[in-house]
Amino acid sequence: MACTHYAFDAKTSQFTVQAFAEGLAGIADHRPRFSVRDFSGELLFDRNNLLGGSLHLPAKTRSLDLMDDVSKHDRQSIDRVMFGEVLHPEVRFTSSRVVCGAVEENRYRTEISGTVLLNGVEQSQSIQEQLILSEGSLRAYGEFRLRQTDYGLNIASVAGGILRIKDDLKFVFFVVARELNRTEAATARA
């Protein structure tokens, strides 16, 4: 059996980034969360070869949307810093190795190794996820972390440096993907 080709559905999936702030005691516990709205992805999976498969996941950083309830002024300040001083247009993950272990029928624990390309810097990254297969679709969920300084990114700060974002970012995802037919899969690979 050949690999089954799946395409992510960003509309029914959720992909978030959480930052952790440090600074004044009253606001040091603030953990801004952003939703990634514009991402796509392709997954090749073969339930008969659990050491194969691949994942390609590009995301547009301009699509980040602050999920927290903040004032209009604070939102504008955060957007100015994030999009003007910190982020670059796209981030991309490409797998180099996928290892699955069956947990039970149609459920897998997966470790995906690969690289993240951000700000022109490529770094190794490992993602652990749970994968659930259904007829014609799959769902995957998990989380991973990365350090902004590993990619040469500026650490964001607002209010004259009184509030500063920590180096570590936490990414959490729940993705839904649909199986592509042969014609769609051939087009996606082209």
Secondary structure, DSSP 8 states (H G I E B T S, - for coil): ---EEEEE-TTT-EEEEEEEEEESTTTTT---EEEE-SB--EEEE-TT-TT--EEEEEEEGGGEEE-S---HHHHHHHHHHIIIII--SEEEEEEEEEEEEEEETTEEEEEEEEEEEETTEEEEEEEEEEEEEETTEEEEEEEEEEEGGGGT----EEGGGTEEEEEEEEEEEEEEEEE--HHHHHHHH-
